[in-house]
Amino acid sequence: MPRDLETVLLRSFVATVRAGSISRAAAALGRTQPALSQQLRKLERTVGSPLLLRAPSGVTLTRVGEELLPYAERILALSAQALAETGRALTGHCGLGLHEDLAASRLHQALADLARLHPGATLEVLTLTGAATREAYDSGRVQLVLDEVPDLPRPPKWTVRLPLVWAVGQGVAVDADPLPVVLFANPCAWRTAVLDAMEGSGRPWRVAFESNSLAGMLAALRAGLGVGALLPANLEPSMACHDASALPPLPDVELGLARHPGTEGDELVDAVETALRRML
């Protein structure tokens, strides 16, 4: 008999990963902890491998769990989009300005799936500097901007906090003295967060590499030049830090969505905003 990935089990898995513990996920889903644990074990039996490492402090992903997570998120997003959009033929244009690190994440796939559901619509995704994003927003080329809150062209309609996580370059020892660190170049709020974390830890460290782009950061990490901070969606499985106590904790980053006031009631813009919020 063929194996199927049940969406209810995938939803339990994704909720647990996002919450960081089974008890918090159970509370968020309105279920008991034993019931949620049973669903997670059922999914692990279906996949044929453990997906989560359980500890008193919470859960972390196994390598198989890291591989399954993006598929689970996409399956859930597609299911929700199909239910919401099937039978509605949306047309028109929607421009979206995205923070570079989000443009490189699975959001692009969610938007591509949305475009496939509505072949008569045009979605335009731009990754620009703050000034260029504001110009595109003011001119009406982009109707939505998803970026760090201070860089938005207007107060956010809604915000979300996402964690920064450590990415460990291939062959890098996290107990190295001094610790080699890969940083985004100035100006960057995430750079400041990493430097503050290192200074607060009291550990010796050095700047091993700097880049003003995510592509440069990933290349440096793949080359094993040091450790750096990324959004979880951009963390490659080989870069995961499996010893959370080896490096200082990192703060969350706050992202927000600005929507052009002239687009209220535009069904295509509504659908794009919904897809973004669902993925985040």
Number of C-alpha atoms within 10 A of each C-alpha: 3 3 7 9 12 14 14 11 20 21 18 20 28 18 19 25 20 14 17 16 18 24 18 16 22 20 13 12 15 10 13 13 16 12 10 22 17 12 18 22 17 14 22 18 12 14 16 10 14 16 24 21 11 13 9 6 8 16 18 19 20 18 16 16 21 19 14 17 18 14 13 20 21 17 18 19 19 17 12 13 19 14 9 12 14 10 10 10 12 19 16 13 16 22 20 24 28 23 20 17 16 18 18 16 16 18 20 15 14 22 18 13 17 22 17 11 19 20 11 12 16 15 20 13 17 19 17 15 14 16 12 13 24 19 15 20 23 13 10 15 17 23 23 25 29 24 24 19 19 14 18 23 22 17 14 18 10 13 18 14 13 15 15 21 21 23 25 26 26 17 13 17 15 17 10 12 11 12 20 22 22 28 27 22 16 12 9 11 13 20 18 15 17 23 16 14 17 20 13 11 12 9 15 12 15 13 15 14 19 17 16 13 13 17 13 16 23 21 13 22 25 18 13 18 21 26 28 25 23 21 17 15 16 19 20 16 15 14 21 20 18 13 8 12 8 11 17 17 16 18 16 15 16 14 20 21 24 23 25 17 9 9 15 10 8 14 14 21 23 14 18 20 19 14 20 16 14 15 13 14
